[in-house]
Amino acid sequence: MFEAITAVVFGLGKALCVLALVLLLLGLDIGKRWRLRHIPGPPALPFLGNLPQLLTLGSPTFFRQCRKKYGPVFRVAFGRNWSIVVAEPDLLRQVGTRVLNHALFRSLMRGEFQQLDDLGLLIARDDYWRLVRSAWQPAFSAASLSGYLPRMVACAVQLTDRLETRAREAEAEAAKGGSGKAATAAGRVNIHRELGSMTLQVVGSTAYGVDFRAMDCDDIAGAVAEVDDAAAAATAVAAAAAEGGSGRPDDKFGRVLVEACRNVFRYSSLVYGTKYSRVSLLLPELRPLVSAVAHVLPDRPFAQLLRARGDLRNACVCLIQGWKTRPVQPLGSHPGADTPIAATTTTTTTQSSPRLDDGNKPPLPASSAAANGRDGQNAAVEAATFANGFNGNGNGDGKPSGSFGKGAAAEGAESGAGPEAAPRVAVGSFLGLILSARDKASGAALTDLQVAAQVQTFILAGYETTANGLAFAVYCIATNPKVERRLLAEIDEVLGPDRPPTEADLPRLPYTEAVFNEALRLYPPAHATNRLEDKGPVQVGGYTVPANTAIFLSIYSAHHNPDVWPRAEEFIPERFLPTSPLYPEVCSRVPNAHAPFGYGSRMCIGWKFAVQEAKVALARLYQRLVFELEPGQVPLRTSVGITLAPKDGLWVRPVARHPLPASPAAASAAHT
Ligand code: HEM
């Protein structure tokens, strides 16, 4: 009897505790909702908020629907996190230029991985952001970009050769009347993946002077089993290196890095990532606990993410060590400019890896960094000092950011992102640049962890978005034969059948650039960016948004707004040609209607790099090939994670446009 009463009391006690917790959380929610009560928005479920719609429709589509119903500013609940969404070009520009900092979304990462995220340029805040942004800046000056061009061309040529070989093999198979299956397999290519390997290769050779060998793997689209093999091989090579091994070139580095980058993006997303992320959205107060449980009992996506993060982190360490052990170059020389070094060590989470210093420690005083000898390798930067050179309106003072007609370049320049004034950085010397950065006031250098965070950011930011943009362009071209004809005509006229593009050719390829711009409009890889003001409320249109509220800037909504873009859902590159009658319709009326690279001083630092790379790649690919879509690709299915990407890749069949060059001389000309 006594036991029964005790059980009932305990049961009641537990139920009451749960009820009290639920009521407490509901109370907190009501408080959060109340702060934003004056801003319209879709009804939200208790606890889940708008997660069901966000997960089923994807945020770009959901935001577009909300914009139609609630106007250009509305509130949305990501689980129990309330945010504001802005979906109108003018307001996007205003908020994007006025508010300096990106919002800080806490992932489930902890320790070093979390610090690597927080310390990178993308997430950096306030004065630290200013220091790091100014350190990066010279790497994107016009002079630096011109230095990168031969490397970008080489990567585009390598990819084109690879695809052309596949096309010819498929042709030969078909001519032999080979079995349907073999013929089919021979010609199918996931061009999204191939482009991803190319963009990674470009990052390696331009920023680090390292041949990542990302395009060397026979089957880049390899299965999971293959990746496991690669990881095993990587372990062996890393072990050899750790034992004072050979330092021989490692052909697995590229494969491991490609997979790591892919998996970081895939498994960080809400849709493909760990279920723990969704739990932490529902219970943000318990995030540290959820994170701890995820680390102890990881589900498959979280385990994959941790492994990928480990591989990526180790790759960053290898690159830094590689740089530091290179011979010091005399001032003004270009280390690695002509001879990319091969990656000598590779990455794996299972291998004990070199330590990074703690980002919480104060940065090294300048003198001790200098005493470190090779740290700066200041030869890397043709202008010796740049860290004090930040002259942008980093305060986000709301200065108008130029008109659409002037394009993103003008905005970047006006907002301080403009790289023109910056000095030239030698090819492969990004690390020298970062290691030379000094805080203006204290003269301190960045810590190892802060440096590694920039390396990680460059790899991730330089890889995924450009690859997605290019894949979307390939899709749009394949589904618009008129555009394809005009593109091929421009490329043939400027380059002929064999000659790879040079710097002088780039201004003569305006349609090629317009094609890329229009692909980025319809499918902006960074479909949204964000801002957070912690110093006070922000005025957004007619609404006052309380401090510390994350504000999403829906680039996708602005790009699809039919009031701004005539025939908004159609692929019309002519919109971006100043000579076309379609051009003034948008350009003169709506500043920043086209903003795939964001706004203000926080605008993408790599946008010119990306446009140059994409232009070169499209010109070379379409000079030699066209791409037919495999069945089932239309309409294109996209996935929305950190970026907008083709869902399950983009499967095409490359078709060679020209016969092979007749003579060896012609062939070698095609490869120079
Ligand atoms: C088509 C390719 C690309 C697209 C669409 C793109 C888009 C964007 C967008 C929308 C932002 C946020 C801007 C804002 O908040 O206003 C951004 C930031 C950034 N991007 Fe890109 N990006 C591309 C390529 C690159 C490349 C090649 C790099 C090379 C390193 C890069 C590095 C960065 C960095 C470091 C930031 C953070 C800048 C800061 O916060 O100061 N991006 N990008």
Boltz pocket constraint, residues with backbone or C-beta under 6 A from the ligand:
constraints:
  - pocket:
      binder: B
      contacts: [[A, 96], [A, 121], [A, 122], [A, 123], [A, 133], [A, 457], [A, 458], [A, 461], [A, 462], [A, 463], [A, 465], [A, 466], [A, 469], [A, 520], [A, 524], [A, 525], [A, 526], [A, 528], [A, 529], [A, 530], [A, 595], [A, 596], [A, 597], [A, 598], [A, 599], [A, 600], [A, 601], [A, 602], [A, 603], [A, 604], [A, 605], [A, 606], [A, 607], [A, 609], [A, 610]]
      max_distance: 6.0
